[in-house]
Amino acid sequence: GTATAAVVRWQMEHRAHPEQGYRSCLGLMRLGREYGHDRLEAACARAQSIRAPHYKSVASILSCGLDQRSLDTPIPAQASLPLHENVRGPDYYH
């Protein structure tokens, strides 16, 4: 797809040696066989949107399943610290 082609183009243009770009592109091809071409395309689009068109970023997006979420969906954050005996409260610092 177009997003995958853009990531491949970025890999080839921003590597010091062409062989490094080839290796990254072979890795992207392997990810396409492993996860499917549609998921690879979605992961490459997400990697471009976060300005990280690296092989490791695309692989991480695929392994975490972020390619199947929309870009507008926020990732839930932890609201407070868990209660634990090693967590010091605000009284400790006064």
DOVOTOR-58017 format. One line per field, with one value per residue: residue number from 1; x, y, z of N, C-alpha, C in turn; residue in one letter. Coordinates in steps of 0.02 Angstrom, whole numbers. Layout:
pos c(NUM/...)
nu c(X/...)
nv c(Y/...)
nw c(Z/...)
cau c(X/...)
cav c(Y/...)
caw c(Z/...)
cu c(X/...)
cv c(Y/...)
cw c(Z/...)
code c(A/...)
This chain:
pos c(1/2/3/4/5/6/7/8/9/10/11/12/13/14/15/16/17/18/19/20/21/22/23/24/25/26/27/28/29/30/31/32/33/34/35/36/37/38/39/40/41/42/43/44/45/46/47/48/49/50/51/52/53/54/55/56/57/58/59/60/61/62/63/64/65/66/67/68/69/70/71/72/73/74/75/76/77/78/79/80/81/82/83/84/85/86/87/88/89/90/91/92/93/94)
nu c(40/11/57/147/239/287/354/453/521/568/654/754/805/857/960/1130/1200/1154/1129/1084/957/901/895/803/690/673/637/515/442/437/359/240/206/189/89/-4/-50/-139/-141/-7/-3/-90/-15/100/45/6/132/190/106/143/267/374/440/509/579/572/471/358/351/327/203/124/139/81/-47/-94/-120/-248/-330/-414/-341/-388/-432/-404/-270/-296/-253/-172/-258/-225/-96/-61/-115/6/128/256/244/261/170/101/131/257/354/350)
nv c(-59/119/181/88/88/217/207/115/190/293/219/182/305/366/296/259/169/74/-63/-71/-16/-112/-223/-181/-168/-301/-352/-285/-348/-476/-453/-423/-548/-617/-548/-507/-415/-308/-270/-233/-122/-34/-20/42/162/215/225/323/429/457/499/406/311/185/19/-48/24/-2/-142/-148/-83/-175/-291/-250/-228/-104/-61/-98/-13/144/300/405/355/366/305/218/288/265/316/340/304/135/59/20/-46/5/127/294/415/586/643/601/682/805)
nw c(0/1/120/169/64/78/201/167/71/154/235/143/105/220/278/312/235/92/116/247/237/153/237/334/253/214/337/355/253/305/418/353/299/418/495/402/255/260/396/408/325/395/513/465/422/546/606/526/560/690/669/664/569/578/575/700/765/686/702/839/848/780/861/980/941/904/778/749/814/807/758/833/953/1122/1226/1372/1530/1688/1830/1965/2088/2134/2286/2401/2510/2495/2435/2463/2553/2541/2665/2701/2643/2708)
cau c(0/47/92/204/287/319/401/509/558/603/709/808/834/885/1011/1197/1220/1094/1118/1044/888/877/879/740/637/661/600/446/411/424/301/182/189/168/28/-49/-33/-184/-117/56/-20/-116/40/143/9/11/202/199/69/180/334/422/436/564/558/553/407/306/347/295/132/91/138/34/-114/-115/-142/-319/-365/-413/-291/-421/-447/-350/-247/-314/-198/-187/-280/-189/-48/-91/-99/60/165/318/228/259/117/124/156/328/398/341)
cav c(0/183/195/43/113/277/185/85/246/327/175/184/372/390/249/276/120/42/-129/-63/-7/-176/-266/-156/-184/-373/-359/-264/-401/-531/-433/-429/-619/-640/-515/-492/-352/-254/-246/-198/-56/6/-6/91/226/240/244/387/481/475/518/354/259/138/-51/-66/55/-40/-207/-137/-68/-238/-338/-224/-224/-35/-51/-113/42/205/349/452/323/376/248/233/299/249/377/351/252/80/57/-28/-26/40/192/343/464/656/662/582/735/867)
caw c(0/-3/183/171/16/107/252/131/41/208/256/94/100/282/303/290/183/63/144/307/214/127/294/363/207/220/400/342/214/351/458/310/296/484/519/347/221/283/460/397/296/449/559/432/425/615/617/494/596/750/644/682/517/587/579/769/780/650/735/904/835/762/917/1031/912/896/709/745/846/767/783/878/1016/1171/1263/1442/1576/1757/1863/2028/2105/2170/2357/2413/2570/2478/2406/2517/2545/2542/2731/2706/2618/2745)
cu c(43/85/154/258/323/369/463/552/598/663/768/842/872/935/1079/1220/1157/1078/1076/970/859/855/813/681/621/622/527/408/393/363/237/159/160/100/-23/-35/-77/-161/-51/44/-46/-61/87/110/13/83/218/164/104/253/388/420/495/537/534/486/350/297/312/221/94/86/90/-37/-139/-138/-217/-361/-364/-364/-321/-435/-390/-332/-261/-252/-220/-201/-241/-140/-84/-72/-48/100/229/306/220/204/145/151/230/374/389/379)
cv c(63/199/151/66/175/258/154/140/282/285/181/252/393/342/268/231/86/-26/-125/-54/-72/-221/-246/-174/-259/-388/-339/-317/-460/-516/-438/-502/-643/-613/-502/-423/-294/-225/-209/-128/-9/26/46/160/256/262/311/443/502/493/470/298/211/67/-69/-36/16/-108/-201/-123/-132/-285/-315/-219/-153/-19/-62/-61/102/254/397/421/333/311/262/239/282/313/391/294/196/83/1/-3/12/109/242/394/535/677/647/640/801/866)
cw c(0/61/189/123/43/161/219/100/95/231/207/91/162/314/273/232/157/94/208/289/188/184/326/318/207/284/392/301/258/395/417/303/363/505/464/319/243/350/453/370/351/499/529/432/494/630/585/532/660/734/668/631/519/591/649/788/748/683/802/897/820/822/972/1005/903/825/702/781/800/798/833/946/1065/1206/1337/1485/1646/1795/1927/2039/2142/2244/2369/2471/2554/2448/2464/2502/2548/2610/2739/2689/2655/2810)
code c(G/T/A/T/A/A/V/V/R/W/Q/M/E/H/R/A/H/P/E/Q/G/Y/R/S/C/L/G/L/M/R/L/G/R/E/Y/G/H/D/R/L/E/A/A/C/A/R/A/Q/S/I/R/A/P/H/Y/K/S/V/A/S/I/L/S/C/G/L/D/Q/R/S/L/D/T/P/I/P/A/Q/A/S/L/P/L/H/E/N/V/R/G/P/D/Y/Y/H)
